[in-house]
Amino acid sequence: MGETAAPLQGVPMDAETTASPVAACCARLFGDEMPGRDLDCSELPELRLDDRMLLWVDLSQPDADMLDIVWSALDLPQAARTFLEDGGTTPCVRKYSGFFAVRAVATDNDCLSLQGRVLTMLAGHNVVVSIHDQAVPFIDEIRQHNADQTDVGGLCAESFVAAMLDWHLSTYFDAAADFEMAVERLEVDILADRHRDCLPELRRLRRIASRMRRMLSPHRAVFGALSRPDFSPAEDRSAERHFVALDTRFERAMDIVENARELVIGSFDLFSSQTALKTNDAMRILTFVTVVTGVLAVIAGALGMNFNAELFQTRASGFWTAVVGMGLLAGGAIAYGKWRRWF
């Protein structure tokens, strides 16, 4: 499959590699009716694959020497290496002689941080190579999930890439679920009369919804290209069915991400409604107080007129009678307003 290169110290497939800042090469060989077997990357040059085997090599922060060893051992196209080393982050698909490369951006939704994780996959006959410069959380999940699987070797490379892209889409479904929970907590705060402090959170969620859409929507070109009939014109159409199903799942993810923006708009409408209700309550109370004090002012003004009436000759008793009367009038008005639920 290529010239024998200097041995490369491998990392076991089940080892924790996400925390290591150095280059790591993890390889697993899947066979028909047998669980995956971890390989040292120094074994790759002597490895021979048959039609019922699948080799997955995962490279984390690879350096030039590591890429030289893997490319030479697996006889990979040099044009694909140029594509991998260009440092691009835009999702896309490239085809080479007997191989194809896919670049996708997963999301790390820890506390809705939505940090992009670029993952590039190169697939050929029974070989899949995944490369990433940052830790991709679902890579470890795939390793654990396939640790005891005995039928993975029956998959072709295209189907295995489709499975990895499905895990990639799951990161956006998880982010959307966390986003919906954050929106629900915000709406509970709005309804619990804590809406005055909710405007900064609304702005944050609006930015998150926009970022999530900007991260996912460029993948339309990837899933659309993979699902076209001319992408892999072979007799075995199983991979094509997998890519078509994957494209459908991508459209569902886009619908959920598009709905995230509508959720924020709905929360803002709820915020506006609650603010308007509080304003209406305040205006209702102010209006009621204005009416009551206006009536009392009219009575006080009438009592202050300079007519020589007997009522104005009662001195202190007349004064206190007027005060008590106005107090009773104000109390009665307040009780009536409460009964009518004006405030």
C-alpha positions in Angstrom: 0.0 0.0 0.0 3.0 2.2 0.2 6.6 2.5 1.4 7.4 1.4 4.9 7.9 4.5 7.0 9.5 5.0 10.4 7.3 3.8 13.2 5.0 6.2 14.8 4.1 5.9 18.4 0.3 5.3 18.4 -2.3 6.1 20.9 -4.9 3.5 21.9 -8.3 4.2 20.4 -10.0 4.2 23.8 -7.4 6.5 25.4 -8.4 10.1 26.4 -6.9 12.3 23.7 -9.1 15.4 23.9 -7.0 16.9 26.7 -3.7 16.3 25.0 -2.2 19.3 23.1 0.2 17.1 21.1 -0.2 15.2 17.9 -2.0 11.9 18.2 -2.7 9.1 15.8 -5.5 6.6 16.7 -6.4 3.7 14.4 -9.1 1.0 14.6 -9.6 -1.9 12.3 -13.1 -3.3 11.9 -13.6 -6.7 10.5 -16.6 -8.8 9.4 -18.3 -10.4 12.4 -15.6 -9.2 14.8 -15.3 -6.2 17.1 -12.9 -3.4 16.3 -9.2 -3.9 17.0 -7.0 -1.0 18.0 -3.8 -0.6 16.0 -0.6 1.2 16.5 0.0 3.5 13.6 3.4 1.9 13.0 1.4 -1.2 11.8 -0.3 0.7 9.0 2.4 0.1 6.3 2.1 -3.7 6.6 -1.7 -3.7 6.8 -3.7 -5.4 4.1 -7.4 -4.8 3.8 -10.0 -7.1 2.2 -13.6 -6.2 1.2 -15.0 -7.1 4.6 -12.6 -4.8 6.5 -12.8 -1.1 7.3 -9.9 1.0 8.7 -10.5 4.2 10.6 -7.6 6.5 11.3 -8.2 9.5 13.5 -5.5 12.2 13.5 -5.6 14.9 16.2 -3.4 18.0 15.6 -1.2 16.1 13.1 2.2 17.4 12.3 4.0 17.0 8.9 5.8 13.9 9.9 2.6 12.2 11.0 0.9 13.1 7.8 3.8 11.8 5.8 3.6 8.4 7.5 -0.1 8.0 7.2 -0.2 9.2 3.5 2.7 6.9 2.6 1.3 3.9 4.5 -2.2 4.2 3.0 -1.2 5.5 -0.4 -3.5 8.5 -0.1 -3.7 11.2 -2.8 -1.4 14.1 -2.3 -4.0 16.5 -3.7 -6.2 15.6 -0.7 -3.3 16.5 1.7 -3.1 19.9 0.1 -6.8 20.4 0.7 -6.4 19.3 4.4 -3.5 21.6 5.0 -5.0 24.8 3.5 -6.5 25.7 6.9 -9.9 26.4 5.5 -13.0 26.4 7.7 -15.8 26.5 5.1 -17.7 23.2 4.8 -17.2 21.6 1.4 -16.7 18.4 -0.5 -13.8 17.5 -2.8 -13.4 14.4 -5.1 -10.2 12.7 -6.0 -9.3 9.5 -7.9 -10.9 6.8 -5.8 -11.3 9.2 -2.8 -13.4 12.0 -1.6 -12.8 14.5 1.2 -15.5 16.3 3.4 -14.9 19.3 5.6 -17.6 19.9 8.3 -17.8 22.2 11.3 -19.3 20.6 14.5 -20.3 22.8 17.4 -19.3 22.5 21.1 -22.5 23.7 22.8 -21.0 23.8 26.4 -23.2 26.5 28.0 -24.2 27.5 24.5 -20.7 28.7 23.7 -21.1 27.3 20.1 -17.4 27.0 19.5 -16.7 25.6 16.0 -14.8 22.3 15.7 -13.5 21.8 12.1 -13.4 18.1 11.1 -12.1 16.9 7.8 -12.6 13.3 6.6 -10.9 11.6 3.7 -12.5 8.3 2.5 -11.5 5.7 -0.1 -11.8 2.0 -0.5 -12.2 0.6 3.0 -10.3 3.5 4.5 -11.5 6.6 6.4 -9.1 9.2 7.8 -10.5 11.9 10.1 -8.4 15.0 10.9 -9.0 17.7 13.4 -6.9 20.3 15.2 -9.2 20.7 18.1 -11.0 18.2 20.3 -14.2 17.0 18.7 -16.5 15.6 21.5 -18.4 13.2 19.4 -15.3 11.4 18.1 -14.8 9.9 21.6 -18.5 8.9 21.6 -18.0 7.1 18.3 -15.1 5.2 19.6 -17.0 4.1 22.7 -20.1 3.3 20.7 -18.3 1.1 18.2 -15.9 -0.5 20.7 -17.8 -3.8 20.7 -19.7 -3.6 17.4 -19.1 -6.6 15.2 -20.8 -5.4 12.1 -19.0 -2.1 11.4 -16.6 -3.9 9.1 -19.5 -4.6 6.7 -19.9 -0.8 6.1 -18.2 0.8 3.2 -16.2 3.9 3.7 -18.9 6.2 2.4 -21.4 4.7 4.8 -19.0 5.2 7.7 -18.5 8.8 6.7 -22.3 9.2 6.6 -22.5 7.9 10.2 -19.8 10.4 11.3 -21.7 13.2 9.6 -24.8 12.1 11.4 -23.0 12.4 14.7 -21.8 15.8 13.6 -25.4 16.9 13.0 -26.3 15.6 16.5 -24.1 18.4 17.9 -26.5 20.9 16.4 -29.6 19.0 17.6 -28.1 19.1 21.1 -27.3 22.8 20.9 -30.9 23.5 19.7 -32.2 21.5 22.7 -30.1 23.5 25.1 -31.2 26.7 23.4 -34.8 25.8 23.9 -34.3 25.1 27.6 -32.6 28.5 27.9 -35.6 30.1 26.2 -38.0 28.3 28.5 -36.1 29.4 31.6 -36.1 33.0 30.3 -39.9 32.9 29.7 -40.4 31.6 33.3 -38.5 34.6 34.6 -40.5 36.9 32.4 -43.8 35.5 33.7 -42.4 35.6 37.3 -42.2 39.4 37.3 -38.4 39.4 36.8 -38.7 40.6 33.3 -36.8 43.9 33.9 -33.5 41.9 34.0 -34.3 39.8 31.0 -33.4 42.1 28.1 -29.6 41.3 28.2 -30.5 37.6 28.1 -32.8 38.2 25.1 -29.9 39.9 23.3 -27.6 37.0 24.1 -30.0 34.3 22.9 -30.7 36.3 19.7 -26.9 36.3 19.0 -26.7 32.6 19.7 -29.6 31.8 17.3 -27.9 33.8 14.6 -24.5 32.1 15.1 -26.1 28.7 15.2 -27.7 29.3 11.8 -24.5 30.8 10.3 -22.6 27.7 11.4 -25.0 25.1 10.1 -26.4 26.7 6.8 -23.0 26.4 4.9 -23.3 22.6 5.2 -26.2 22.6 2.7 -23.6 22.4 -0.1 -22.0 19.4 1.6 -25.1 17.3 2.2 -26.6 18.3 -1.2 -23.5 17.2 -3.0 -23.2 13.9 -1.2 -26.9 13.0 -1.8 -26.7 13.5 -5.6 -26.8 10.3 -7.7 -23.7 11.3 -9.6 -21.6 11.6 -6.5 -20.9 7.8 -6.2 -22.1 6.1 -9.4 -21.7 2.5 -8.2 -23.8 -0.6 -8.3 -24.1 -0.6 -4.5 -26.6 2.1 -3.7 -26.6 1.6 0.1 -24.2 4.6 0.6 -26.4 6.8 -1.6 -29.4 5.9 0.5 -27.4 6.8 3.6 -26.5 10.2 2.1 -30.1 10.9 1.1 -31.3 10.1 4.6 -28.5 12.3 5.9 -29.6 15.2 3.7 -33.1 14.8 5.1 -31.8 14.9 8.6 -29.8 18.0 7.8 -33.0 19.8 6.6 -34.7 18.9 9.9 -31.7 20.4 11.7 -32.0 23.5 9.6 -35.7 23.8 10.5 -35.0 23.5 14.2 -32.2 26.1 13.9 -34.5 28.4 11.9 -37.1 28.0 14.6 -34.6 29.1 17.3 -34.9 32.7 16.0 -38.7 32.5 16.1 -38.4 31.3 19.7 -36.4 34.4 20.6 -38.9 36.6 18.8 -41.8 34.9 20.7 -39.9 35.5 24.0 -39.5 39.2 23.1 -43.2 39.5 22.4 -43.9 37.9 25.8 -41.4 40.4 27.3 -43.2 43.3 25.6 -46.6 42.1 26.6 -45.6 41.8 30.3 -44.0 45.2 30.1 -47.2 46.6 28.6 -49.3 44.9 31.3 -47.2 46.4 34.0 -47.4 49.8 32.4 -51.2 49.5 32.2 -51.4 48.5 35.8 -49.4 51.6 36.8 -51.5 53.8 34.6 -54.7 52.4 36.0 -53.6 53.1 39.6 -52.5 56.6 38.7 -55.8 57.3 37.0 -57.8 56.0 40.0 -55.7 58.1 42.4 -56.2 61.1 40.2 -60.0 60.7 40.2 -60.2 60.2 43.9 -58.0 63.2 44.8 -59.9 65.3 42.2 -63.2 64.5 43.9 -61.7 65.3 47.3 -60.3 68.6 45.9 -63.7 69.6 44.6 -65.3 68.9 48.0 -62.5 70.9 49.8 -63.0 73.7 47.3 -66.7 73.8 47.9 -66.2 73.9 51.6 -63.8 76.8 51.3 -66.3 79.1 49.6 -67.1 82.3 51.5 -70.8 82.0 51.9 -72.5 82.9 55.1 -74.2 79.5 55.4 -74.9 77.7 58.7 -72.6 74.9 57.6 -69.7 77.2 57.8 -70.6 78.3 61.3 -70.1 74.9 62.9 -66.4 75.6 63.5 -64.3 72.6 64.7 -67.1 70.0 64.6 -67.9 71.0 61.0 -64.2 70.7 60.0 -63.8 67.2 61.4 -67.1 66.2 59.9 -65.8 67.2 56.5 -62.5 65.4 57.0 -64.2 62.2 58.1 -66.6 62.4 55.3 -63.9 62.8 52.7 -62.0 59.9 54.3 -65.0 57.7 54.1 -65.5 58.7 50.5 -61.9 57.9 49.6 -62.1 54.6 51.5 -65.3 53.7 49.8 -63.8 54.5 46.4 -60.8 52.4 47.1 -62.9 49.4 48.2 -65.1 49.7 45.1 -62.0 49.8 42.9 -60.7 46.7 44.5 -64.0 44.9 44.1 -64.0 45.8 40.4 -60.4 44.8 40.1 -59.3 48.1 38.7 -55.9 47.7 40.4 
